[in-house]
Amino acid sequence: MRGYSCGDRRTGMKTTWLKIWSSIGLTGLIAIALWGNLAYMNLRPADPVLPGWEDYSPSRFEALMARDEPVLVEIYASWCPTCLLQHRAFEDLQDQGNAPQIRAIRVDFDRDESFIKAHGFTGTGTLVVFRNGRRIAQASGLVTPEKIHAFITPYE
């Protein structure tokens, strides 16, 4: 085994182990970052209901559907990143004096299962306008004040 000395093999071995542990460490950091964010989104408390909004209740929703006026419904979950951004956009609209001039109800995706199933919703981050018990408009993923305002304005 000419050309190889004991010292060369050890140095090569140290380099290999260093690469392996570096890879494991980097992978671990990435996993912690991803799982940490996932854990936070699943464990964070629900955003407070905005002024002028109501939490969903079947009797209140039925009463509002009996009126000839539009009702904005947000399909919300505390673990939903889109819902968090929508909430911030609605807060911005409120701060700008452009809060929706429409009745608004927040439906909790996890808690209000009967509503979700009855209306066939399969995801969160959805804004829906109802009138007389019928869905007249729907949009998902609106996360800026401008897009939300443009969606709601025709029904105010």
C-alpha positions in Angstrom: 0.0 0.0 0.0 2.5 2.5 -1.1 1.6 6.1 -1.2 -0.8 5.9 1.7 0.2 6.5 5.2 -1.7 6.1 8.4 -1.9 9.8 8.8 -3.5 10.3 5.4 -6.2 7.8 6.0 -7.1 9.4 9.3 -7.3 12.9 7.8 -9.5 11.5 5.0 -11.7 9.7 7.5 -12.0 12.9 9.6 -13.1 14.8 6.5 -15.7 12.2 5.7 -17.1 12.2 9.2 -17.1 16.0 9.2 -19.1 16.0 6.0 -21.6 13.4 7.4 -22.1 15.3 10.7 -22.4 18.6 8.8 -25.1 17.2 6.6 -27.0 15.7 9.6 -26.7 19.0 11.4 -28.0 21.0 8.4 -30.8 18.6 7.8 -31.8 18.8 11.5 -31.9 22.6 11.4 -34.1 22.6 8.4 -36.4 20.0 10.0 -36.6 22.0 13.2 -37.4 25.2 11.3 -40.2 23.5 9.2 -41.7 21.5 12.1 -41.4 24.5 14.5 -43.5 26.7 12.2 -46.0 23.9 11.7 -46.3 23.4 15.5 -46.7 27.2 16.0 -49.5 27.4 13.4 -51.3 24.4 15.0 -51.0 25.6 18.6 -51.4 29.4 18.3 -54.7 30.8 19.6 -57.4 32.0 17.3 -57.3 35.6 16.2 -59.8 37.8 18.0 -63.1 38.4 16.2 -62.9 41.8 14.5 -65.2 44.7 15.6 -68.5 44.3 13.8 -68.0 40.6 13.1 -69.8 37.7 14.8 -68.8 34.1 15.5 -71.0 31.7 13.6 -74.1 30.3 15.3 -76.7 28.3 13.4 -79.7 30.3 14.7 -78.0 33.7 14.0 -77.0 32.6 10.5 -80.6 31.5 9.7 -81.9 34.8 11.0 -79.5 36.7 8.7 -80.4 34.5 5.7 -84.1 35.4 6.2 -83.2 39.1 5.5 -82.7 40.5 2.0 -79.1 41.6 2.7 -75.7 40.2 1.9 -73.7 38.5 4.6 -69.9 37.9 4.3 -68.7 34.6 5.7 -65.1 33.8 6.3 -64.1 30.1 6.5 -61.4 30.4 9.1 -59.0 28.2 11.1 -56.3 29.4 13.6 -53.8 27.0 11.9 -54.3 28.4 8.4 -51.6 30.7 7.2 -53.9 32.3 4.6 -56.5 33.0 7.3 -53.8 34.8 9.4 -52.9 37.0 6.4 -56.6 37.6 5.8 -57.1 38.6 9.4 -54.2 41.1 9.1 -55.7 42.5 5.9 -59.1 43.0 7.5 -57.3 44.8 10.5 -55.5 47.0 7.9 -58.9 47.8 6.3 -60.3 48.7 9.7 -57.3 50.9 10.5 -57.7 52.7 7.2 -61.4 53.3 7.8 -62.4 50.9 5.0 -63.9 48.1 7.2 -66.5 46.1 5.3 -69.9 47.7 5.4 -71.6 44.3 5.3 -72.6 41.9 8.0 -69.7 39.5 8.6 -69.5 36.1 10.3 -66.5 34.0 10.9 -67.0 30.2 10.6 -64.5 28.1 12.4 -63.5 25.3 10.0 -62.8 22.8 12.9 -65.6 23.7 15.3 -68.5 24.5 12.9 -68.5 21.2 11.0 -72.2 21.2 10.4 -72.0 24.5 8.4 -68.9 23.3 6.6 -70.5 20.0 5.5 -73.9 21.6 4.7 -72.3 24.1 2.3 -69.6 21.7 0.9 -66.5 23.6 1.9 -63.3 21.7 1.8 -60.7 24.3 2.7 -60.0 27.5 4.7 -59.1 31.0 3.7 -62.3 31.4 1.8 -64.6 34.4 1.8 -68.2 33.9 0.7 -71.1 36.3 0.3 -74.5 34.9 1.0 -77.9 36.5 0.3 -81.3 34.9 1.1 -79.6 31.6 1.9 -77.8 31.4 -1.4 -74.1 31.7 -2.1 -73.7 34.6 -4.6 -69.9 35.1 -4.5 -66.9 33.2 -3.3 -63.1 33.8 -3.4 -60.2 32.0 -1.8 -56.7 33.2 -1.0 -57.4 36.9 -0.9 -54.7 38.2 1.5 -54.3 41.9 0.7 -56.6 44.7 1.8 -57.0 45.8 -1.8 -58.1 42.4 -3.1 -60.5 41.9 -0.1 -62.0 45.4 -0.5 -62.5 44.8 -4.3 -64.2 41.5 -3.6 -66.6 42.9 -1.0 -67.4 46.4 -2.4 -70.0 45.2 -4.9 -72.1 43.8 -2.1 -72.0 46.6 0.4 
